[in-house]
């Protein structure tokens, strides 16, 4: 059974009887959450917000303060901030889109916590990030190093204002596992 979803433009995404897809994301300012929500709609995927056990405050995120929590975490490759809950049924997902904001040119350390916590063997991970200026850069490569036996597809940076049709076009260009999603012109 095919499910066709209308987008805000000339694209539609078709989900063929398929692998289960999860869009997992860590939000900070709302941009990553917006992109994750649009991707979830396009992919007819489940959505999971990575919520820190100890929420970040404005002071924690003060990039100009080297003693801020985020600065300290980003300077410690071994930092693993705790996550408040778990993905239910992670073993059932074949494809995981993993979203995060760029912090100091990298993924926040809570993304490392997420990757360390689950078995991703046999899954495909597609990273995406949000940033006003920085690209995805080495952040995805560094994450790949945490679960090297997993299939990774090159990710991309988006602004919080990316449209559903732009995301659908990106999805259509990905080499997702057979039977996953194919976005095509309507």
PLY file of the C-alpha trace (Angstrom):
ply
format ascii 1.0
element vertex 186
property float x
property float y
property float z
element edge 185
property int vertex1
property int vertex2
end_header
0.00 0.00 0.00
1.41 3.37 -1.01
0.89 6.49 1.05
1.20 9.74 -0.86
1.67 12.95 1.06
1.17 16.37 -0.55
3.98 18.85 0.04
4.10 22.64 -0.12
5.36 22.66 -3.67
5.77 20.43 -6.69
6.99 17.37 -4.78
5.29 14.41 -3.18
6.87 11.66 -1.16
5.74 8.08 -1.56
6.23 5.60 1.23
6.27 2.07 -0.09
5.54 -0.87 2.21
8.58 -0.41 4.05
11.22 -0.17 6.58
10.28 1.65 9.69
11.78 5.12 9.85
12.54 7.21 12.91
13.39 10.91 12.93
15.30 11.49 16.19
16.37 15.03 16.99
17.80 17.23 19.71
16.31 20.75 19.64
17.82 23.90 21.03
16.26 27.01 19.48
13.41 25.43 17.52
15.12 25.17 14.13
16.06 21.50 14.42
12.60 20.67 15.73
10.98 22.39 12.74
13.13 20.50 10.23
12.58 17.20 12.07
8.82 17.71 12.03
8.81 18.39 8.29
10.99 15.33 7.64
8.72 13.17 9.78
5.72 14.30 7.72
7.50 13.70 4.39
8.73 10.27 5.43
5.60 9.23 7.34
8.14 8.49 10.08
7.93 8.35 13.84
9.33 11.37 15.65
11.47 11.22 18.80
12.77 14.26 20.67
16.06 13.71 22.50
15.32 15.44 25.80
18.18 16.01 28.24
17.62 14.76 31.77
18.98 18.12 32.95
17.49 20.75 30.56
19.80 23.39 29.14
19.27 26.96 30.33
20.23 30.13 28.48
23.31 30.39 30.69
24.22 26.77 29.83
24.15 27.70 26.14
26.18 30.92 26.41
28.71 30.37 23.64
30.79 33.33 24.77
31.32 31.85 28.25
34.01 29.14 28.25
32.70 27.92 31.61
29.13 27.41 30.36
27.79 23.86 30.45
27.68 23.50 26.66
31.23 24.86 26.31
32.50 22.42 28.91
30.70 19.48 27.28
31.91 20.34 23.79
35.49 20.55 25.06
35.23 17.04 26.55
34.90 14.33 23.87
33.95 11.85 26.62
31.02 13.96 27.89
27.70 12.11 27.67
24.79 14.22 28.99
21.96 11.99 30.20
18.76 11.62 28.16
15.45 11.66 30.05
13.68 8.81 28.23
14.15 6.07 25.65
12.97 5.30 22.14
10.27 2.65 22.37
10.89 -0.20 19.92
14.23 1.03 18.55
14.90 -2.48 17.25
12.03 -2.05 14.77
13.54 0.93 12.95
15.62 0.33 9.83
16.42 3.98 9.07
17.15 6.73 11.59
17.32 10.38 10.53
19.36 12.05 13.27
19.02 15.83 13.71
20.94 18.29 15.83
22.08 21.92 15.95
25.75 22.63 15.28
27.63 23.59 18.44
31.21 24.77 17.98
31.31 23.01 14.60
30.15 19.70 16.09
27.07 17.79 17.16
26.14 18.38 20.81
27.52 15.64 23.06
23.98 14.46 23.86
23.92 13.04 20.30
26.89 10.87 21.30
24.87 9.69 24.32
22.03 8.71 21.96
24.36 6.80 19.63
26.12 5.04 22.52
22.80 3.92 24.02
21.34 1.84 21.17
22.44 -0.97 18.89
22.46 0.44 15.36
23.74 -2.69 13.63
21.76 -3.27 10.44
20.31 0.24 10.49
20.98 3.21 8.23
21.65 6.59 9.84
21.12 9.85 7.97
22.40 12.87 9.92
21.05 16.37 9.40
21.88 19.54 11.25
20.70 23.09 11.58
22.90 26.12 11.72
22.72 29.72 10.65
26.18 29.59 9.12
28.16 26.39 9.74
27.83 23.38 7.46
27.55 19.80 8.66
31.35 19.62 8.41
33.13 16.97 10.43
30.20 16.55 12.83
28.73 13.63 10.88
32.13 12.00 10.37
32.84 12.22 14.08
29.46 10.64 14.89
30.09 7.86 12.39
33.17 6.98 14.42
30.91 6.15 17.39
29.01 3.44 15.45
31.30 2.52 12.54
29.59 -0.80 11.72
26.37 1.06 10.87
25.48 2.23 7.37
25.73 6.02 7.15
24.41 8.26 4.41
26.00 11.69 3.99
24.03 14.33 5.81
23.24 17.95 5.19
22.82 21.29 6.96
19.52 23.13 6.79
18.25 26.47 7.99
15.13 26.43 10.15
13.19 27.89 7.22
13.81 25.02 4.78
10.57 24.12 3.02
8.97 20.70 2.86
9.54 20.60 -0.89
13.27 21.31 -0.44
13.45 18.51 2.13
11.48 16.14 -0.13
13.91 16.88 -2.95
16.86 16.06 -0.63
15.18 12.82 0.48
14.65 11.86 -3.17
18.41 12.14 -3.76
19.36 9.85 -0.87
20.35 6.23 -1.38
18.00 4.87 1.25
17.55 1.11 1.65
15.30 -0.41 -1.00
11.65 -0.03 -0.15
12.19 3.03 2.01
11.11 6.37 0.60
11.37 7.88 -2.82
10.50 11.52 -3.33
9.64 12.46 -6.88
8.20 15.31 -8.86
4.41 15.24 -8.98
0 1
1 2
2 3
3 4
4 5
5 6
6 7
7 8
8 9
9 10
10 11
11 12
12 13
13 14
14 15
15 16
16 17
17 18
18 19
19 20
20 21
21 22
22 23
23 24
24 25
25 26
26 27
27 28
28 29
29 30
30 31
31 32
32 33
33 34
34 35
35 36
36 37
37 38
38 39
39 40
40 41
41 42
42 43
43 44
44 45
45 46
46 47
47 48
48 49
49 50
50 51
51 52
52 53
53 54
54 55
55 56
56 57
57 58
58 59
59 60
60 61
61 62
62 63
63 64
64 65
65 66
66 67
67 68
68 69
69 70
70 71
71 72
72 73
73 74
74 75
75 76
76 77
77 78
78 79
79 80
80 81
81 82
82 83
83 84
84 85
85 86
86 87
87 88
88 89
89 90
90 91
91 92
92 93
93 94
94 95
95 96
96 97
97 98
98 99
99 100
100 101
101 102
102 103
103 104
104 105
105 106
106 107
107 108
108 109
109 110
110 111
111 112
112 113
113 114
114 115
115 116
116 117
117 118
118 119
119 120
120 121
121 122
122 123
123 124
124 125
125 126
126 127
127 128
128 129
129 130
130 131
131 132
132 133
133 134
134 135
135 136
136 137
137 138
138 139
139 140
140 141
141 142
142 143
143 144
144 145
145 146
146 147
147 148
148 149
149 150
150 151
151 152
152 153
153 154
154 155
155 156
156 157
157 158
158 159
159 160
160 161
161 162
162 163
163 164
164 165
165 166
166 167
167 168
168 169
169 170
170 171
171 172
172 173
173 174
174 175
175 176
176 177
177 178
178 179
179 180
180 181
181 182
182 183
183 184
184 185
